[in-house]
Amino acid sequence: MPNLKASKKHVRQTKKQTERNKGIKSELRTEKKKLLELISSKDKEKSEILLKKVSSKFDTAAKKNILHKKNADRNKSRLSKKVSALAK
């Protein structure tokens, strides 16, 4: 238990930030799953559109320090490889 007033405030702030970050991470996972389903159904046009949206969300999360930048880049790279493989 924190004793100082500033420490108590920090605990409250951390709780709020954690809740906000959970929502964003959950949304990212959901969008990623939707994209993987489109890829498995071989729908190239829709998956390219959704890839742009998902990439943008990963970039935003990395910019806000919710995800590490390299984590976001790795996920975007893997997804874009799968989408580009649909063309072959």
PDB file of N, CA, C and O in Angstrom:
ATOM      1  N   MET A   1       0.833  -1.185   0.000  1.00  0.00           N
ATOM      2  CA  MET A   1       0.000   0.000   0.000  1.00  0.00           C
ATOM      3  C   MET A   1       0.880   1.252   0.000  1.00  0.00           C
ATOM      4  O   MET A   1       1.796   1.378   0.812  1.00  0.00           O
ATOM      5  N   PRO A   2       0.596   2.157  -0.903  1.00  0.00           N
ATOM      6  CA  PRO A   2       1.366   3.400  -0.930  1.00  0.00           C
ATOM      7  C   PRO A   2       0.997   4.293   0.254  1.00  0.00           C
ATOM      8  O   PRO A   2      -0.151   4.331   0.696  1.00  0.00           O
ATOM      9  N   ASN A   3       1.995   5.001   0.746  1.00  0.00           N
ATOM     10  CA  ASN A   3       1.767   5.905   1.870  1.00  0.00           C
ATOM     11  C   ASN A   3       1.700   7.361   1.440  1.00  0.00           C
ATOM     12  O   ASN A   3       0.920   8.143   1.984  1.00  0.00           O
ATOM     13  N   LEU A   4       2.508   7.715   0.475  1.00  0.00           N
ATOM     14  CA  LEU A   4       2.550   9.104   0.027  1.00  0.00           C
ATOM     15  C   LEU A   4       1.374   9.417  -0.882  1.00  0.00           C
ATOM     16  O   LEU A   4       0.851   8.551  -1.583  1.00  0.00           O
ATOM     17  N   LYS A   5       0.975  10.676  -0.849  1.00  0.00           N
ATOM     18  CA  LYS A   5      -0.148  11.123  -1.663  1.00  0.00           C
ATOM     19  C   LYS A   5       0.140  10.927  -3.151  1.00  0.00           C
ATOM     20  O   LYS A   5      -0.732  10.496  -3.904  1.00  0.00           O
ATOM     21  N   ALA A   6       1.354  11.243  -3.568  1.00  0.00           N
ATOM     22  CA  ALA A   6       1.740  11.096  -4.972  1.00  0.00           C
ATOM     23  C   ALA A   6       1.730   9.630  -5.391  1.00  0.00           C
ATOM     24  O   ALA A   6       1.362   9.302  -6.519  1.00  0.00           O
ATOM     25  N   SER A   7       2.135   8.754  -4.483  1.00  0.00           N
ATOM     26  CA  SER A   7       2.143   7.322  -4.780  1.00  0.00           C
ATOM     27  C   SER A   7       0.722   6.796  -4.955  1.00  0.00           C
ATOM     28  O   SER A   7       0.465   5.955  -5.816  1.00  0.00           O
ATOM     29  N   LYS A   8      -0.193   7.294  -4.136  1.00  0.00           N
ATOM     30  CA  LYS A   8      -1.592   6.879  -4.263  1.00  0.00           C
ATOM     31  C   LYS A   8      -2.157   7.332  -5.608  1.00  0.00           C
ATOM     32  O   LYS A   8      -2.892   6.596  -6.267  1.00  0.00           O
ATOM     33  N   LYS A   9      -1.800   8.557  -6.003  1.00  0.00           N
ATOM     34  CA  LYS A   9      -2.241   9.077  -7.293  1.00  0.00           C
ATOM     35  C   LYS A   9      -1.683   8.235  -8.428  1.00  0.00           C
ATOM     36  O   LYS A   9      -2.380   7.955  -9.403  1.00  0.00           O
ATOM     37  N   HIS A  10      -0.435   7.835  -8.299  1.00  0.00           N
ATOM     38  CA  HIS A  10       0.193   7.020  -9.338  1.00  0.00           C
ATOM     39  C   HIS A  10      -0.541   5.682  -9.505  1.00  0.00           C
ATOM     40  O   HIS A  10      -0.711   5.195 -10.623  1.00  0.00           O
ATOM     41  N   VAL A  11      -0.967   5.104  -8.395  1.00  0.00           N
ATOM     42  CA  VAL A  11      -1.723   3.843  -8.448  1.00  0.00           C
ATOM     43  C   VAL A  11      -3.039   4.048  -9.195  1.00  0.00           C
ATOM     44  O   VAL A  11      -3.429   3.217 -10.016  1.00  0.00           O
ATOM     45  N   ARG A  12      -3.724   5.162  -8.908  1.00  0.00           N
ATOM     46  CA  ARG A  12      -4.986   5.451  -9.602  1.00  0.00           C
ATOM     47  C   ARG A  12      -4.758   5.652 -11.100  1.00  0.00           C
ATOM     48  O   ARG A  12      -5.523   5.151 -11.924  1.00  0.00           O
ATOM     49  N   GLN A  13      -3.709   6.384 -11.442  1.00  0.00           N
ATOM     50  CA  GLN A  13      -3.411   6.636 -12.846  1.00  0.00           C
ATOM     51  C   GLN A  13      -3.087   5.339 -13.578  1.00  0.00           C
ATOM     52  O   GLN A  13      -3.551   5.119 -14.697  1.00  0.00           O
ATOM     53  N   THR A  14      -2.303   4.496 -12.954  1.00  0.00           N
ATOM     54  CA  THR A  14      -1.910   3.232 -13.561  1.00  0.00           C
ATOM     55  C   THR A  14      -3.132   2.357 -13.832  1.00  0.00           C
ATOM     56  O   THR A  14      -3.220   1.700 -14.870  1.00  0.00           O
ATOM     57  N   LYS A  15      -4.064   2.355 -12.897  1.00  0.00           N
ATOM     58  CA  LYS A  15      -5.281   1.559 -13.071  1.00  0.00           C
ATOM     59  C   LYS A  15      -6.072   2.037 -14.291  1.00  0.00           C
ATOM     60  O   LYS A  15      -6.548   1.227 -15.086  1.00  0.00           O
ATOM     61  N   LYS A  16      -6.211   3.377 -14.434  1.00  0.00           N
ATOM     62  CA  LYS A  16      -6.927   3.944 -15.579  1.00  0.00           C
ATOM     63  C   LYS A  16      -6.218   3.600 -16.883  1.00  0.00           C
ATOM     64  O   LYS A  16      -6.854   3.175 -17.848  1.00  0.00           O
ATOM     65  N   GLN A  17      -4.914   3.782 -16.911  1.00  0.00           N
ATOM     66  CA  GLN A  17      -4.137   3.528 -18.126  1.00  0.00           C
ATOM     67  C   GLN A  17      -4.212   2.059 -18.521  1.00  0.00           C
ATOM     68  O   GLN A  17      -4.304   1.733 -19.705  1.00  0.00           O
ATOM     69  N   THR A  18      -4.173   1.171 -17.523  1.00  0.00           N
ATOM     70  CA  THR A  18      -4.234  -0.261 -17.800  1.00  0.00           C
ATOM     71  C   THR A  18      -5.558  -0.623 -18.447  1.00  0.00           C
ATOM     72  O   THR A  18      -5.591  -1.398 -19.403  1.00  0.00           O
ATOM     73  N   GLU A  19      -6.645  -0.072 -17.935  1.00  0.00           N
ATOM     74  CA  GLU A  19      -7.964  -0.346 -18.511  1.00  0.00           C
ATOM     75  C   GLU A  19      -8.045   0.159 -19.953  1.00  0.00           C
ATOM     76  O   GLU A  19      -8.569  -0.530 -20.828  1.00  0.00           O
ATOM     77  N   ARG A  20      -7.525   1.360 -20.194  1.00  0.00           N
ATOM     78  CA  ARG A  20      -7.546   1.936 -21.539  1.00  0.00           C
ATOM     79  C   ARG A  20      -6.729   1.066 -22.495  1.00  0.00           C
ATOM     80  O   ARG A  20      -7.161   0.778 -23.611  1.00  0.00           O
ATOM     81  N   ASN A  21      -5.561   0.660 -22.050  1.00  0.00           N
ATOM     82  CA  ASN A  21      -4.686  -0.147 -22.896  1.00  0.00           C
ATOM     83  C   ASN A  21      -5.283  -1.524 -23.181  1.00  0.00           C
ATOM     84  O   ASN A  21      -5.122  -2.054 -24.280  1.00  0.00           O
ATOM     85  N   LYS A  22      -5.972  -2.106 -22.194  1.00  0.00           N
ATOM     86  CA  LYS A  22      -6.612  -3.407 -22.407  1.00  0.00           C
ATOM     87  C   LYS A  22      -7.616  -3.339 -23.544  1.00  0.00           C
ATOM     88  O   LYS A  22      -7.672  -4.231 -24.391  1.00  0.00           O
ATOM     89  N   GLY A  23      -8.405  -2.280 -23.559  1.00  0.00           N
ATOM     90  CA  GLY A  23      -9.413  -2.122 -24.601  1.00  0.00           C
ATOM     91  C   GLY A  23      -8.789  -2.019 -25.975  1.00  0.00           C
ATOM     92  O   GLY A  23      -9.272  -2.630 -26.928  1.00  0.00           O
ATOM     93  N   ILE A  24      -7.725  -1.255 -26.084  1.00  0.00           N
ATOM     94  CA  ILE A  24      -7.066  -1.070 -27.375  1.00  0.00           C
ATOM     95  C   ILE A  24      -6.407  -2.365 -27.831  1.00  0.00           C
ATOM     96  O   ILE A  24      -6.487  -2.722 -29.007  1.00  0.00           O
ATOM     97  N   LYS A  25      -5.755  -3.071 -26.907  1.00  0.00           N
ATOM     98  CA  LYS A  25      -5.117  -4.343 -27.263  1.00  0.00           C
ATOM     99  C   LYS A  25      -6.154  -5.378 -27.686  1.00  0.00           C
ATOM    100  O   LYS A  25      -5.926  -6.151 -28.617  1.00  0.00           O
ATOM    101  N   SER A  26      -7.286  -5.387 -27.002  1.00  0.00           N
ATOM    102  CA  SER A  26      -8.354  -6.316 -27.340  1.00  0.00           C
ATOM    103  C   SER A  26      -8.882  -6.024 -28.745  1.00  0.00           C
ATOM    104  O   SER A  26      -9.129  -6.939 -29.531  1.00  0.00           O
ATOM    105  N   GLU A  27      -9.047  -4.749 -29.044  1.00  0.00           N
ATOM    106  CA  GLU A  27      -9.519  -4.346 -30.370  1.00  0.00           C
ATOM    107  C   GLU A  27      -8.524  -4.769 -31.446  1.00  0.00           C
ATOM    108  O   GLU A  27      -8.920  -5.218 -32.521  1.00  0.00           O
ATOM    109  N   LEU A  28      -7.232  -4.625 -31.157  1.00  0.00           N
ATOM    110  CA  LEU A  28      -6.201  -5.045 -32.108  1.00  0.00           C
ATOM    111  C   LEU A  28      -6.280  -6.542 -32.383  1.00  0.00           C
ATOM    112  O   LEU A  28      -6.218  -6.975 -33.534  1.00  0.00           O
ATOM    113  N   ARG A  29      -6.417  -7.328 -31.317  1.00  0.00           N
ATOM    114  CA  ARG A  29      -6.502  -8.788 -31.491  1.00  0.00           C
ATOM    115  C   ARG A  29      -7.723  -9.172 -32.307  1.00  0.00           C
ATOM    116  O   ARG A  29      -7.648 -10.055 -33.161  1.00  0.00           O
ATOM    117  N   THR A  30      -8.854  -8.511 -32.051  1.00  0.00           N
ATOM    118  CA  THR A  30     -10.080  -8.806 -32.787  1.00  0.00           C
ATOM    119  C   THR A  30      -9.910  -8.509 -34.273  1.00  0.00           C
ATOM    120  O   THR A  30     -10.276  -9.323 -35.120  1.00  0.00           O
ATOM    121  N   GLU A  31      -9.351  -7.337 -34.589  1.00  0.00           N
ATOM    122  CA  GLU A  31      -9.146  -6.960 -35.988  1.00  0.00           C
ATOM    123  C   GLU A  31      -8.177  -7.922 -36.674  1.00  0.00           C
ATOM    124  O   GLU A  31      -8.357  -8.279 -37.838  1.00  0.00           O
ATOM    125  N   LYS A  32      -7.158  -8.330 -35.942  1.00  0.00           N
ATOM    126  CA  LYS A  32      -6.172  -9.262 -36.491  1.00  0.00           C
ATOM    127  C   LYS A  32      -6.832 -10.607 -36.810  1.00  0.00           C
ATOM    128  O   LYS A  32      -6.557 -11.205 -37.850  1.00  0.00           O
ATOM    129  N   LYS A  33      -7.704 -11.080 -35.913  1.00  0.00           N
ATOM    130  CA  LYS A  33      -8.407 -12.336 -36.152  1.00  0.00           C
ATOM    131  C   LYS A  33      -9.319 -12.237 -37.372  1.00  0.00           C
ATOM    132  O   LYS A  33      -9.397 -13.169 -38.173  1.00  0.00           O
ATOM    133  N   LYS A  34     -10.014 -11.094 -37.510  1.00  0.00           N
ATOM    134  CA  LYS A  34     -10.882 -10.893 -38.675  1.00  0.00           C
ATOM    135  C   LYS A  34     -10.071 -10.960 -39.962  1.00  0.00           C
ATOM    136  O   LYS A  34     -10.495 -11.567 -40.946  1.00  0.00           O
ATOM    137  N   LEU A  35      -8.898 -10.329 -39.944  1.00  0.00           N
ATOM    138  CA  LEU A  35      -8.039 -10.336 -41.130  1.00  0.00           C
ATOM    139  C   LEU A  35      -7.563 -11.748 -41.442  1.00  0.00           C
ATOM    140  O   LEU A  35      -7.541 -12.148 -42.606  1.00  0.00           O
ATOM    141  N   LEU A  36      -7.186 -12.502 -40.428  1.00  0.00           N
ATOM    142  CA  LEU A  36      -6.724 -13.877 -40.652  1.00  0.00           C
ATOM    143  C   LEU A  36      -7.852 -14.745 -41.214  1.00  0.00           C
ATOM    144  O   LEU A  36      -7.606 -15.629 -42.035  1.00  0.00           O
ATOM    145  N   GLU A  37      -9.078 -14.495 -40.776  1.00  0.00           N
ATOM    146  CA  GLU A  37     -10.217 -15.242 -41.322  1.00  0.00           C
ATOM    147  C   GLU A  37     -10.421 -14.917 -42.798  1.00  0.00           C
ATOM    148  O   GLU A  37     -10.684 -15.815 -43.599  1.00  0.00           O
ATOM    149  N   LEU A  38     -10.301 -13.639 -43.165  1.00  0.00           N
ATOM    150  CA  LEU A  38     -10.423 -13.246 -44.570  1.00  0.00           C
ATOM    151  C   LEU A  38      -9.316 -13.873 -45.411  1.00  0.00           C
ATOM    152  O   LEU A  38      -9.548 -14.288 -46.546  1.00  0.00           O
ATOM    153  N   ILE A  39      -8.118 -13.940 -44.848  1.00  0.00           N
ATOM    154  CA  ILE A  39      -6.991 -14.538 -45.565  1.00  0.00           C
ATOM    155  C   ILE A  39      -7.254 -16.024 -45.794  1.00  0.00           C
ATOM    156  O   ILE A  39      -6.997 -16.552 -46.876  1.00  0.00           O
ATOM    157  N   SER A  40      -7.768 -16.692 -44.762  1.00  0.00           N
ATOM    158  CA  SER A  40      -8.029 -18.127 -44.909  1.00  0.00           C
ATOM    159  C   SER A  40      -9.167 -18.397 -45.892  1.00  0.00           C
ATOM    160  O   SER A  40      -9.231 -19.475 -46.484  1.00  0.00           O
ATOM    161  N   SER A  41     -10.068 -17.423 -46.071  1.00  0.00           N
ATOM    162  CA  SER A  41     -11.154 -17.598 -47.041  1.00  0.00           C
ATOM    163  C   SER A  41     -10.751 -17.125 -48.439  1.00  0.00           C
ATOM    164  O   SER A  41     -11.568 -17.129 -49.360  1.00  0.00           O
ATOM    165  N   LYS A  42      -9.485 -16.719 -48.593  1.00  0.00           N
ATOM    166  CA  LYS A  42      -8.902 -16.342 -49.894  1.00  0.00           C
ATOM    167  C   LYS A  42      -9.570 -15.107 -50.517  1.00  0.00           C
ATOM    168  O   LYS A  42      -9.646 -14.998 -51.741  1.00  0.00           O
ATOM    169  N   ASP A  43     -10.043 -14.194 -49.694  1.00  0.00           N
ATOM    170  CA  ASP A  43     -10.679 -12.970 -50.197  1.00  0.00           C
ATOM    171  C   ASP A  43      -9.636 -11.851 -50.234  1.00  0.00           C
ATOM    172  O   ASP A  43      -9.415 -11.154 -49.243  1.00  0.00           O
ATOM    173  N   LYS A  44      -9.005 -11.696 -51.392  1.00  0.00           N
ATOM    174  CA  LYS A  44      -7.869 -10.783 -51.511  1.00  0.00           C
ATOM    175  C   LYS A  44      -8.258  -9.312 -51.367  1.00  0.00           C
ATOM    176  O   LYS A  44      -7.578  -8.569 -50.659  1.00  0.00           O
ATOM    177  N   GLU A  45      -9.336  -8.878 -52.022  1.00  0.00           N
ATOM    178  CA  GLU A  45      -9.705  -7.458 -52.014  1.00  0.00           C
ATOM    179  C   GLU A  45     -10.052  -6.981 -50.606  1.00  0.00           C
ATOM    180  O   GLU A  45      -9.544  -5.958 -50.149  1.00  0.00           O
ATOM    181  N   LYS A  46     -10.909  -7.719 -49.931  1.00  0.00           N
ATOM    182  CA  LYS A  46     -11.319  -7.317 -48.584  1.00  0.00           C
ATOM    183  C   LYS A  46     -10.152  -7.386 -47.608  1.00  0.00           C
ATOM    184  O   LYS A  46     -10.037  -6.546 -46.715  1.00  0.00           O
ATOM    185  N   SER A  47      -9.281  -8.387 -47.777  1.00  0.00           N
ATOM    186  CA  SER A  47      -8.155  -8.495 -46.851  1.00  0.00           C
ATOM    187  C   SER A  47      -7.153  -7.363 -47.040  1.00  0.00           C
ATOM    188  O   SER A  47      -6.519  -6.930 -46.077  1.00  0.00           O
ATOM    189  N   GLU A  48      -7.005  -6.878 -48.274  1.00  0.00           N
ATOM    190  CA  GLU A  48      -6.108  -5.733 -48.490  1.00  0.00           C
ATOM    191  C   GLU A  48      -6.661  -4.477 -47.827  1.00  0.00           C
ATOM    192  O   GLU A  48      -5.910  -3.690 -47.252  1.00  0.00           O
ATOM    193  N   ILE A  49      -7.973  -4.293 -47.909  1.00  0.00           N
ATOM    194  CA  ILE A  49      -8.603  -3.129 -47.279  1.00  0.00           C
ATOM    195  C   ILE A  49      -8.453  -3.205 -45.763  1.00  0.00           C
ATOM    196  O   ILE A  49      -8.098  -2.224 -45.109  1.00  0.00           O
ATOM    197  N   LEU A  50      -8.730  -4.385 -45.220  1.00  0.00           N
ATOM    198  CA  LEU A  50      -8.640  -4.554 -43.771  1.00  0.00           C
ATOM    199  C   LEU A  50      -7.190  -4.468 -43.289  1.00  0.00           C
ATOM    200  O   LEU A  50      -6.936  -4.017 -42.172  1.00  0.00           O
ATOM    201  N   LEU A  51      -6.242  -4.896 -44.122  1.00  0.00           N
ATOM    202  CA  LEU A  51      -4.828  -4.812 -43.751  1.00  0.00           C
ATOM    203  C   LEU A  51      -4.423  -3.359 -43.516  1.00  0.00           C
ATOM    204  O   LEU A  51      -3.692  -3.065 -42.571  1.00  0.00           O
ATOM    205  N   LYS A  52      -4.890  -2.456 -44.364  1.00  0.00           N
ATOM    206  CA  LYS A  52      -4.587  -1.031 -44.177  1.00  0.00           C
ATOM    207  C   LYS A  52      -5.103  -0.544 -42.831  1.00  0.00           C
ATOM    208  O   LYS A  52      -4.412   0.171 -42.107  1.00  0.00           O
ATOM    209  N   LYS A  53      -6.332  -0.944 -42.509  1.00  0.00           N
ATOM    210  CA  LYS A  53      -6.949  -0.517 -41.257  1.00  0.00           C
ATOM    211  C   LYS A  53      -6.188  -1.085 -40.049  1.00  0.00           C
ATOM    212  O   LYS A  53      -5.927  -0.376 -39.077  1.00  0.00           O
ATOM    213  N   VAL A  54      -5.841  -2.365 -40.129  1.00  0.00           N
ATOM    214  CA  VAL A  54      -5.136  -3.014 -39.022  1.00  0.00           C
ATOM    215  C   VAL A  54      -3.735  -2.418 -38.863  1.00  0.00           C
ATOM    216  O   VAL A  54      -3.279  -2.192 -37.742  1.00  0.00           O
ATOM    217  N   SER A  55      -3.063  -2.168 -39.973  1.00  0.00           N
ATOM    218  CA  SER A  55      -1.720  -1.576 -39.915  1.00  0.00           C
ATOM    219  C   SER A  55      -1.767  -0.212 -39.246  1.00  0.00           C
ATOM    220  O   SER A  55      -0.903   0.132 -38.439  1.00  0.00           O
ATOM    221  N   SER A  56      -2.773   0.546 -39.587  1.00  0.00           N
ATOM    222  CA  SER A  56      -2.931   1.868 -38.991  1.00  0.00           C
ATOM    223  C   SER A  56      -3.144   1.762 -37.479  1.00  0.00           C
ATOM    224  O   SER A  56      -2.578   2.539 -36.709  1.00  0.00           O
ATOM    225  N   LYS A  57      -3.958   0.801 -37.066  1.00  0.00           N
ATOM    226  CA  LYS A  57      -4.215   0.625 -35.632  1.00  0.00           C
ATOM    227  C   LYS A  57      -2.945   0.182 -34.892  1.00  0.00           C
ATOM    228  O   LYS A  57      -2.693   0.619 -33.769  1.00  0.00           O
ATOM    229  N   PHE A  58      -2.148  -0.689 -35.529  1.00  0.00           N
ATOM    230  CA  PHE A  58      -0.886  -1.099 -34.910  1.00  0.00           C
ATOM    231  C   PHE A  58       0.052   0.096 -34.775  1.00  0.00           C
ATOM    232  O   PHE A  58       0.713   0.252 -33.748  1.00  0.00           O
ATOM    233  N   ASP A  59       0.113   0.944 -35.809  1.00  0.00           N
ATOM    234  CA  ASP A  59       0.964   2.133 -35.750  1.00  0.00           C
ATOM    235  C   ASP A  59       0.529   3.072 -34.626  1.00  0.00           C
ATOM    236  O   ASP A  59       1.360   3.611 -33.895  1.00  0.00           O
ATOM    237  N   THR A  60      -0.774   3.256 -34.503  1.00  0.00           N
ATOM    238  CA  THR A  60      -1.292   4.133 -33.461  1.00  0.00           C
ATOM    239  C   THR A  60      -0.958   3.599 -32.079  1.00  0.00           C
ATOM    240  O   THR A  60      -0.563   4.358 -31.195  1.00  0.00           O
ATOM    241  N   ALA A  61      -1.116   2.290 -31.891  1.00  0.00           N
ATOM    242  CA  ALA A  61      -0.811   1.683 -30.596  1.00  0.00           C
ATOM    243  C   ALA A  61       0.676   1.822 -30.274  1.00  0.00           C
ATOM    244  O   ALA A  61       1.047   2.050 -29.123  1.00  0.00           O
ATOM    245  N   ALA A  62       1.519   1.685 -31.286  1.00  0.00           N
ATOM    246  CA  ALA A  62       2.962   1.826 -31.063  1.00  0.00           C
ATOM    247  C   ALA A  62       3.302   3.284 -30.737  1.00  0.00           C
ATOM    248  O   ALA A  62       4.153   3.553 -29.889  1.00  0.00           O
ATOM    249  N   LYS A  63       2.643   4.205 -31.406  1.00  0.00           N
ATOM    250  CA  LYS A  63       2.906   5.629 -31.176  1.00  0.00           C
ATOM    251  C   LYS A  63       2.515   6.032 -29.754  1.00  0.00           C
ATOM    252  O   LYS A  63       3.168   6.873 -29.137  1.00  0.00           O
ATOM    253  N   LYS A  64       1.442   5.423 -29.242  1.00  0.00           N
ATOM    254  CA  LYS A  64       0.969   5.742 -27.894  1.00  0.00           C
ATOM    255  C   LYS A  64       1.631   4.881 -26.816  1.00  0.00           C
ATOM    256  O   LYS A  64       1.222   4.912 -25.655  1.00  0.00           O
ATOM    257  N   ASN A  65       2.650   4.117 -27.202  1.00  0.00           N
ATOM    258  CA  ASN A  65       3.407   3.255 -26.290  1.00  0.00           C
ATOM    259  C   ASN A  65       2.550   2.180 -25.627  1.00  0.00           C
ATOM    260  O   ASN A  65       2.826   1.774 -24.498  1.00  0.00           O
ATOM    261  N   ILE A  66       1.517   1.722 -26.322  1.00  0.00           N
ATOM    262  CA  ILE A  66       0.717   0.612 -25.827  1.00  0.00           C
ATOM    263  C   ILE A  66       1.407  -0.686 -26.225  1.00  0.00           C
ATOM    264  O   ILE A  66       1.452  -1.646 -25.455  1.00  0.00           O
ATOM    265  N   LEU A  67       1.943  -0.696 -27.443  1.00  0.00           N
ATOM    266  CA  LEU A  67       2.777  -1.796 -27.924  1.00  0.00           C
ATOM    267  C   LEU A  67       4.156  -1.243 -28.224  1.00  0.00           C
ATOM    268  O   LEU A  67       4.315  -0.052 -28.494  1.00  0.00           O
ATOM    269  N   HIS A  68       5.149  -2.112 -28.177  1.00  0.00           N
ATOM    270  CA  HIS A  68       6.488  -1.705 -28.598  1.00  0.00           C
ATOM    271  C   HIS A  68       6.483  -1.557 -30.111  1.00  0.00           C
ATOM    272  O   HIS A  68       5.782  -2.286 -30.812  1.00  0.00           O
ATOM    273  N   LYS A  69       7.262  -0.617 -30.606  1.00  0.00           N
ATOM    274  CA  LYS A  69       7.274  -0.338 -32.040  1.00  0.00           C
ATOM    275  C   LYS A  69       7.649  -1.572 -32.849  1.00  0.00           C
ATOM    276  O   LYS A  69       7.054  -1.838 -33.894  1.00  0.00           O
ATOM    277  N   LYS A  70       8.632  -2.325 -32.372  1.00  0.00           N
ATOM    278  CA  LYS A  70       9.061  -3.505 -33.118  1.00  0.00           C
ATOM    279  C   LYS A  70       8.002  -4.605 -33.087  1.00  0.00           C
ATOM    280  O   LYS A  70       7.888  -5.385 -34.033  1.00  0.00           O
ATOM    281  N   ASN A  71       7.231  -4.671 -32.009  1.00  0.00           N
ATOM    282  CA  ASN A  71       6.130  -5.629 -31.931  1.00  0.00           C
ATOM    283  C   ASN A  71       5.095  -5.294 -33.008  1.00  0.00           C
ATOM    284  O   ASN A  71       4.623  -6.180 -33.721  1.00  0.00           O
ATOM    285  N   ALA A  72       4.752  -4.028 -33.118  1.00  0.00           N
ATOM    286  CA  ALA A  72       3.776  -3.602 -34.127  1.00  0.00           C
ATOM    287  C   ALA A  72       4.313  -3.874 -35.529  1.00  0.00           C
ATOM    288  O   ALA A  72       3.584  -4.369 -36.388  1.00  0.00           O
ATOM    289  N   ASP A  73       5.576  -3.554 -35.761  1.00  0.00           N
ATOM    290  CA  ASP A  73       6.171  -3.774 -37.079  1.00  0.00           C
ATOM    291  C   ASP A  73       6.187  -5.257 -37.440  1.00  0.00           C
ATOM    292  O   ASP A  73       5.918  -5.627 -38.582  1.00  0.00           O
ATOM    293  N   ARG A  74       6.501  -6.096 -36.467  1.00  0.00           N
ATOM    294  CA  ARG A  74       6.551  -7.542 -36.708  1.00  0.00           C
ATOM    295  C   ARG A  74       5.172  -8.070 -37.091  1.00  0.00           C
ATOM    296  O   ARG A  74       5.036  -8.849 -38.034  1.00  0.00           O
ATOM    297  N   ASN A  75       4.152  -7.640 -36.353  1.00  0.00           N
ATOM    298  CA  ASN A  75       2.786  -8.080 -36.658  1.00  0.00           C
ATOM    299  C   ASN A  75       2.339  -7.612 -38.034  1.00  0.00           C
ATOM    300  O   ASN A  75       1.760  -8.386 -38.797  1.00  0.00           O
ATOM    301  N   LYS A  76       2.603  -6.346 -38.358  1.00  0.00           N
ATOM    302  CA  LYS A  76       2.228  -5.813 -39.666  1.00  0.00           C
ATOM    303  C   LYS A  76       2.938  -6.564 -40.781  1.00  0.00           C
ATOM    304  O   LYS A  76       2.339  -6.861 -41.815  1.00  0.00           O
ATOM    305  N   SER A  77       4.206  -6.871 -40.576  1.00  0.00           N
ATOM    306  CA  SER A  77       4.984  -7.568 -41.595  1.00  0.00           C
ATOM    307  C   SER A  77       4.428  -8.967 -41.850  1.00  0.00           C
ATOM    308  O   SER A  77       4.272  -9.378 -43.000  1.00  0.00           O
ATOM    309  N   ARG A  78       4.137  -9.683 -40.792  1.00  0.00           N
ATOM    310  CA  ARG A  78       3.620 -11.047 -40.945  1.00  0.00           C
ATOM    311  C   ARG A  78       2.266 -11.050 -41.641  1.00  0.00           C
ATOM    312  O   ARG A  78       1.998 -11.894 -42.496  1.00  0.00           O
ATOM    313  N   LEU A  79       1.412 -10.097 -41.267  1.00  0.00           N
ATOM    314  CA  LEU A  79       0.094 -10.035 -41.895  1.00  0.00           C
ATOM    315  C   LEU A  79       0.203  -9.650 -43.368  1.00  0.00           C
ATOM    316  O   LEU A  79      -0.488 -10.222 -44.211  1.00  0.00           O
ATOM    317  N   SER A  80       1.058  -8.696 -43.677  1.00  0.00           N
ATOM    318  CA  SER A  80       1.184  -8.267 -45.071  1.00  0.00           C
ATOM    319  C   SER A  80       1.785  -9.369 -45.932  1.00  0.00           C
ATOM    320  O   SER A  80       1.443  -9.470 -47.110  1.00  0.00           O
ATOM    321  N   LYS A  81       2.668 -10.196 -45.384  1.00  0.00           N
ATOM    322  CA  LYS A  81       3.214 -11.336 -46.128  1.00  0.00           C
ATOM    323  C   LYS A  81       2.095 -12.310 -46.476  1.00  0.00           C
ATOM    324  O   LYS A  81       2.042 -12.835 -47.588  1.00  0.00           O
ATOM    325  N   LYS A  82       1.201 -12.546 -45.516  1.00  0.00           N
ATOM    326  CA  LYS A  82       0.103 -13.482 -45.765  1.00  0.00           C
ATOM    327  C   LYS A  82      -0.862 -12.940 -46.807  1.00  0.00           C
ATOM    328  O   LYS A  82      -1.367 -13.694 -47.639  1.00  0.00           O
ATOM    329  N   VAL A  83      -1.123 -11.631 -46.766  1.00  0.00           N
ATOM    330  CA  VAL A  83      -2.021 -11.034 -47.746  1.00  0.00           C
ATOM    331  C   VAL A  83      -1.383 -11.061 -49.129  1.00  0.00           C
ATOM    332  O   VAL A  83      -2.059 -11.367 -50.111  1.00  0.00           O
ATOM    333  N   SER A  84      -0.102 -10.747 -49.223  1.00  0.00           N
ATOM    334  CA  SER A  84       0.552 -10.745 -50.524  1.00  0.00           C
ATOM    335  C   SER A  84       0.695 -12.156 -51.089  1.00  0.00           C
ATOM    336  O   SER A  84       0.783 -12.327 -52.305  1.00  0.00           O
ATOM    337  N   ALA A  85       0.717 -13.159 -50.230  1.00  0.00           N
ATOM    338  CA  ALA A  85       0.782 -14.542 -50.690  1.00  0.00           C
ATOM    339  C   ALA A  85      -0.523 -14.975 -51.377  1.00  0.00           C
ATOM    340  O   ALA A  85      -0.539 -15.946 -52.132  1.00  0.00           O
ATOM    341  N   LEU A  86      -1.600 -14.254 -51.110  1.00  0.00           N
ATOM    342  CA  LEU A  86      -2.874 -14.578 -51.763  1.00  0.00           C
ATOM    343  C   LEU A  86      -2.820 -14.325 -53.254  1.00  0.00           C
ATOM    344  O   LEU A  86      -3.536 -14.972 -54.017  1.00  0.00           O
ATOM    345  N   ALA A  87      -1.982 -13.395 -53.681  1.00  0.00           N
ATOM    346  CA  ALA A  87      -1.891 -13.053 -55.101  1.00  0.00           C
ATOM    347  C   ALA A  87      -1.253 -14.181 -55.918  1.00  0.00           C
ATOM    348  O   ALA A  87      -1.500 -14.312 -57.117  1.00  0.00           O
ATOM    349  N   LYS A  88      -0.443 -14.976 -55.259  1.00  0.00           N
ATOM    350  CA  LYS A  88       0.283 -16.043 -55.977  1.00  0.00           C
ATOM    351  C   LYS A  88      -0.581 -17.246 -56.241  1.00  0.00           C
ATOM    352  O   LYS A  88      -0.118 -18.221 -56.832  1.00  0.00           O
TER     353      LYS A  88
END
